[in-house]
Amino acid sequence: MNFAPLPSVDVAAVPSDGLVLDVREDDEWAAGHAEGALHIPMSDFVGRFGELTEAVEDGRRVHVMCRVGGRSAQVTQYLVGHGIDAVNIDGGMVAWEGAGRPMVAENGSQAFVL
């Protein structure tokens, strides 16, 4: 059985105004996340799918992220299967932080990857 390769991008290729979907859990999100990202934990994803479809009505590409890329790969596959232009961010938040991309924390403290 052949599977199509999962569409993915390097963190440097994510536009500063791109739609970033963070699928990590609440505690991970609170510790630090990409500035301006949409947060829908993978555990809630199917139930909250409508929130994302509203955000992509204009055909925007969705850049999906988790900590290192495993959970986001599954969500990316799901989105692509539903006809949404989605790509997995290689290396996830670990790569995002390592590349010096903007991060914020929920409580205003120093953001970090949990």
Buried (B, 14 or more C-beta within 10 A) or exposed (E): EEEEEBBBBEBEEBEEEBBBBBBBBEEBBBBBBBEEBBBBBBEBBEEEBEBBEEBBEEEEBBBBBBBBBEBBBBBBBBBBEEEBEBBBBBBBBBBBBEEEBEBBBBEEEEBEBB
